Amino acid sequence: QKMTDTVAFPHLLTPLDLGFTTLKNRTLMGSMHLGLEEEKGGFDKLAAFYAARAKGGVGLIVTGGIAPNRAGWVAPFAGRMTSNRHAKKHKVITDAVHAEGGKICMQILHSGRYGYHPLAVSASPVKAPISPFKPRALSARGIRSTIKDYAECANYAKSAGYDGVEIMGSEGYLINQFFCERTNFRTDEWGGSLENRARLAIEVVRQTRKRVGPNFIIIYRLSMLDLVEGGAPWEEVVYLAKEIEKAGATLINTGIGWHEA
């Protein structure tokens, strides 16, 4: 099928005005970890990989997940964005994509209980069936610190030349773990009611927007269907989507299924 044959989706290849910037079309290259993020010389390879996609005409690229702190690592020494030194390494990627006329967002991913390491944290100390490590429950202070780490990570991504960030709230990672009764057994302001379980997601978006300012893309990756027992019912998904929009998200990107599903 040709790129020009979009009868079923007449708007797919038309520009999308985000207010402060315009995407040349509505195609989005979804996030995937390429295994190059931690490889020696990997940033140059990532730059070439994403530049080729930008040249191909995709409207917006989302990178593989980058952690906002050590506890959020997918595995020890996995990619994270917590300093100017980290940001400078990413500049080769953003420069290459922009040279081809593309736009690129960095995904911020906190693995929560999926972290394959002993520093893993979550809403409650409940081990994932796909990890040997039991997470530590974040304290209220730890949650506030984590929210700040998301916002700082986004600001470092901005300094690295990214056009925006995607906040990963799907696939069973940390934010998803707070939102669902399956993994959140807290009795404080971060658990129990729908409003409390949604608080982390909303605060991450709100404080990230406050940190990066109005002219920066914030995508929120929303889990539409968890496919696990104790996952969010449809009414809760809709509630969260509306609150995320109010909190300052530019776009909502949808995901489906936890990794343990």
Secondary structure, DSSP 8 states (H G I E B T S, - for coil): --TT--SSSTTTTS-EE-SS-EESSS-EE-----S-SSSTTHHHHHHHHHHHHHHTT-SEEEEEEEBSSGGG-SSTT--B--SHHHHHHHHHHHHHHHHTT--EEEEE---GGG-SSTT-EESSS---TT-S---EE--HHHHHHHHHHHHHHHHHHHHTT-SEEEEEE-TTSHHHHHHSTTT----STTSSSHHHHHHHHHHHHHHHHHHH-SSSEEEEEEEEE--STT---HHHHHHHHHHHHHHT-SEEEEEE--TT-
